[in-house]
Amino acid sequence: MSAKTFVALRVECDPETAFETFITDIDHWWKQGPRNRLIGIRPGIMQFAQRDGTYVIQEADKRRPDFVIEAGKVTRFEPGKRLIFDWRWPAATDDEPATIVDIRFAPAGDQTRITLEHLGLEKLSAAHPARNGLNDNRFKPMMTQYWQAHLVSLRNRIKTLSTPSGQTA
């Protein structure tokens, strides 16, 4: 049986802008704190970076830019439409498999519907650090809340960027 999370929401912009904000502004909208960041309590910068012709999602230490933790490689990059990347938890052992994050950006009238599916969670062992000791029935809702919080933060960032200076949204 497969285990996945699914989150969807709408943002007040076109799909190209939503995609671009997701990619280029990730450090501003990705939630802060050791539960959400790849390098824990170190001050870091979340980013999509190109390495050897492939995009990766990573976090670099602000004080030591040579200290970089990679979470995954982008396997599908379709600006304004779709982004798929492998996801590996930094604290996981090498024998733990990567999971897949699949994000779609679709026009919905004057808005964009963003859907995110995190697939392959059933492959993670019971001892995987992301599980925090939770069984499948509790782990999946926790992951859904994790991604929902990130997408709400993205929506808020898009609102902030689209609000004319001096006005409140």
C-alpha positions in Angstrom: 0.0 0.0 0.0 1.3 3.4 -0.9 1.3 6.3 1.6 1.3 9.9 0.5 0.2 13.3 1.6 -1.8 15.6 -0.5 -2.2 19.4 0.0 -3.9 21.9 -2.3 -4.5 25.6 -2.1 -5.0 28.6 -4.4 -2.8 31.7 -4.6 -3.6 35.1 -6.1 -1.3 35.1 -9.1 -0.6 33.3 -12.4 1.1 29.8 -12.5 4.4 31.3 -13.8 4.6 33.7 -10.9 3.7 31.0 -8.3 6.3 28.7 -9.7 9.0 31.4 -9.9 8.2 32.5 -6.3 8.4 28.8 -5.2 11.8 28.4 -6.7 13.6 31.8 -6.4 12.1 33.0 -3.1 12.1 29.7 -1.1 14.3 31.1 1.7 11.6 33.8 2.4 8.6 31.5 2.5 10.0 28.1 3.8 9.2 27.8 7.5 12.0 28.6 9.9 13.2 26.5 12.9 15.1 23.2 13.3 11.9 21.2 12.6 11.7 22.8 9.1 15.2 23.6 8.1 17.8 21.2 6.8 20.7 22.4 8.9 18.8 22.6 12.2 19.5 25.5 14.4 22.3 27.0 12.2 21.3 30.2 10.3 20.8 29.0 6.7 19.6 29.9 3.3 17.2 27.6 1.6 17.7 27.5 -2.2 17.3 25.6 -5.4 20.8 25.6 -6.9 22.2 24.2 -10.1 24.9 21.6 -9.7 26.4 19.7 -12.7 23.4 20.7 -14.8 20.8 19.5 -12.3 18.8 21.5 -9.8 19.0 20.5 -6.2 17.1 21.7 -3.2 19.5 22.6 -0.4 20.3 24.8 2.6 23.7 26.6 3.0 25.0 27.9 6.3 25.0 31.7 6.2 28.2 31.8 8.3 30.0 29.0 6.4 28.7 28.9 2.7 30.8 25.8 2.1 28.6 23.9 4.6 25.6 22.8 2.5 23.0 20.1 3.1 21.2 18.8 0.1 17.7 17.4 0.5 17.1 16.2 -3.1 17.5 16.4 -6.8 15.0 17.9 -9.1 13.8 15.3 -11.6 11.2 17.3 -13.4 11.4 21.1 -14.0 8.6 22.6 -16.0 8.3 26.4 -15.2 4.8 27.4 -14.5 3.5 23.9 -14.5 5.3 21.2 -12.5 8.2 20.5 -10.2 9.2 17.1 -8.9 12.1 16.4 -6.7 13.5 13.6 -4.6 13.4 14.3 -0.8 15.9 12.9 1.7 15.9 13.9 5.3 19.4 15.0 6.3 19.3 13.1 9.6 18.3 9.8 7.9 20.9 7.1 7.3 22.0 6.3 3.8 20.0 3.1 3.7 16.8 5.0 4.0 15.1 5.6 0.6 14.3 9.0 -0.9 10.7 10.0 -1.2 9.2 12.1 -4.0 7.6 15.5 -3.8 5.4 16.4 -6.8 4.1 19.9 -7.1 1.7 21.2 -9.9 0.8 24.7 -10.7 -2.5 25.0 -12.6 -4.6 28.1 -13.7 -7.8 28.5 -11.8 -9.5 31.6 -13.2 -7.4 34.6 -11.9 -5.6 32.4 -9.4 -3.3 29.4 -9.4 -4.1 26.1 -7.8 -1.0 24.5 -6.3 -1.2 20.8 -5.5 1.6 19.0 -3.6 1.9 15.3 -3.3 4.6 13.7 -1.1 4.9 10.1 -2.3 6.7 7.0 -1.0 6.3 7.6 2.7 5.5 3.9 3.2 9.1 3.1 2.3 10.5 4.8 5.4 11.4 2.5 8.2 9.8 2.8 11.6 13.1 4.2 12.9 13.3 7.0 10.3 14.0 10.3 12.0 11.1 12.1 10.2 8.6 9.8 11.9 9.4 11.0 15.4 8.4 7.5 16.6 4.9 7.8 15.0 3.1 4.9 13.4 1.6 5.3 9.8 -1.8 6.5 11.1 -0.1 9.5 12.9 2.8 10.1 10.6 0.8 10.8 7.4 -1.3 13.5 9.0 1.8 15.1 10.5 3.4 15.2 7.1 0.2 16.7 5.6 0.3 19.5 8.2 4.0 20.0 7.5 3.5 20.6 3.8 0.3 22.6 4.4 2.1 25.0 6.7 4.8 25.5 4.0 2.3 26.2 1.2 0.3 28.6 3.4 3.6 30.4 4.0 4.2 30.5 0.2 0.7 31.9 -0.3 1.4 34.6 2.3 4.7 35.4 0.6 3.0 35.8 -2.8 0.4 38.1 -1.1 3.2 40.2 0.4 5.0 40.5 -2.9 1.9 41.5 -4.8 0.7 44.1 -2.3 1.7 47.7 -3.4 4.1 49.3 -1.0 2.4 51.1 1.8 -0.8 49.2 1.6 -2.0 46.3 3.7 -3.2 43.1 2.1 
